[in-house]
């Protein structure tokens, strides 16, 4: 069903980010390149790579940074012609990346070293999370996994996350405010994988609240996933309400949307006097192409 397709696509996108970030620090030597980000003069495209053993091949992490986050970088020297020594550091909660190399004419290359933050590791252990491996340390750094996410999960009484959970949650955009707002609305999935699924499908507090205003409060989490995966919106539901199809079950809404049955299509179906055709008749009309 479309739900599976949408969810798998979203998770695959997130997994690519996590995998590329997490595997880049197996070697102590981390190469970097720095160049102007195409189409955005306010950001510099920074790429890190580490040659691993032949079974793993080459892996990398690449993202755009505003120059202010590349601490110590001589931006004018980076952009000027010629070649000169350049250095910068990236500092996040999980650790620090110190990089040095040669650059000029809006391009630089060299090597970096990564230093995990001991206090961050102690914080994870204090929350019952295992001490990160070297691979996991770099993933936490690359994805910028923060302490406040761990705290928000604990406050909402989620199961203790693994480091892979934390990286996946961060990769799909789960923030402390997202956790607390969804929890306030009554949505605290039993499993973190379900929370990842919610965020990957862009099920937001606003989306939930709009459905509540349309008369669909306290939806089951699986129903929300089905609705969002098929892009069923409150406006779609309201349009059917106005035509006399009131309080349709979620299963019927999903069926109608999956078959692309719109209010316009309903108006084209042979009328039944003053009554609107039953939903099952609409489905048959769509399947067999019967219209007025």
C-alpha positions, -999 to +999 in steps of 0.1 A: +000+000+000+011+036-005+016+039+033+045+014+031+060+031+000+059+066+016+074+054+049+101+033+033+111+062+010+113+086+040+133+062+062+157+053+033+165+090+030+171+093+067+191+060+067+214+073+040+222+103+061+228+082+092+249+056+074+271+080+056+277+099+088+282+069+111+308+051+090+332+080+084+353+079+115+367+043+116+401+057+107+419+084+128+427+103+095+397+121+082+401+140+049+381+171+042+373+193+013+358+228+015+342+247-013+316+274-019+281+258-018+265+261-053+236+286-054+242+298-018+269+323-012+262+322+026+272+286+031+304+265+025+300+229+014+322+208+038+328+171+031+346+146+053+357+111+042+376+082+056+391+053+037+381+021+054+391-015+048+384-029+014+351-045+025+336-012+034+351+011+008+349+048+011+323+066+032+316+103+037+297+131+054+289+163+036+268+193+046+267+231+042+279+253+070+277+291+074+313+303+077+307+314+113+304+277+123+338+269+109+356+283+139+389+300+130+386+298+092+401+327+074+373+332+050+390+360+030+421+338+026+399+309+015+383+330-012+414+348-023+436+336-052+466+314-046+472+288-020+479+292+018+475+272+050+440+272+064+425+257+095+391+255+112+372+236+139+336+224+142+323+221+178+291+203+187+278+186+218+292+152+209+327+165+202+351+186+182+366+183+147+399+201+141+409+205+105+440+219+088+451+220+051+458+242+021+433+264+004+425+294-018+402+304-047+372+291-028+386+256-023+405+239+005+415+203+013+434+187+042+429+164+072+409+165+104+410+148+138+379+141+159+379+144+197+348+131+215+334+152+243+339+133+276+310+151+294+286+141+266+296+105+269+291+106+307+257+122+301+246+093+279+258+067+304+239+085+332+207+080+311+213+043+307+227+046+272+258+025+264+291+043+258+295+051+221+319+032+198+342+052+176+318+048+147+289+060+169+308+089+182+313+103+148+276+097+139+265+116+169+288+145+159+279+144+123+241+145+129+245+169+159+225+147+183+218+168+214+213+161+251+179+179+251+165+152+228+175+125+253+159+145+281+127+151+261+124+114+254+129+106+291+103+133+302+078+118+278+085+083+293+098+067+261+119+036+263+156+043+268+170+050+233+199+033+217+225+054+200+212+042+167+177+054+178+191+088+186+208+092+153+177+080+133+154+104+153+177+133+147+181+124+110+143+126+104+140+158+123+126+148+157+132+177+181+124+181+218+095+204+210+081+178+185+083+151+212+066+173+239+039+186+215+029+152+202+029+139+238+006+168+248-018+158+221-019+123+234+005+107+209+034+089+226+039+057+205+051+027+225+081+023+203+107+048+191+105+033+156+068+046+155+079+081+165+105+080+137+077+069+113+055+098+125+082+123+118+094+107+086+059+110+072+057+146+085+028+139+109+030+172+128+011+186+158-006+210+134-017+181+112-032+163+142-049+194+155-064+202+121-080+167+121-093+172+156-110+204+144-125+185+115-141+161+140-114+134+140-099+137+175-080+109+192-072+091+160-053+058+165-016+062+156-020+037+128-049+056+114-028+088+114-001+070+095-025+057+069-040+092+064-007+109+061+008+083+038-020+088+013-019+126+019-055+127+032-059+163+045-086+178+068-096+199+038-103+167+018-124+154+047-143+186+050-152+187+013-169+153+017-186+165+049-202+194+029-215+169+004-233+149+031-207+123+038-204+129+075-180+111+099-167+087+074-145+060+090-108+064+084-108+032+064-133+047+040-114+079+037-082+060+029-101+039+003-115+070-013-082+088-015-063+056-027-088+055-056-085+092-063-122+097-056-126+135-052-157+156-046-156+164-083-157+128-092-187+123-068-206+150-087-200+132-119-215+099-107-252+092-117-273+109-090-298+089-069-326+115-066-318+139-038-294+114-020-257+111-025-245+077-037-232+055-009-194+053-006-194+017-018-212+028-050-186+055-055-159+029-052-176+007-078-181+037-101-144+045-099-133+009-105-156+003-134-155+038-148-193+045-145-202+082-147-231+103-155 
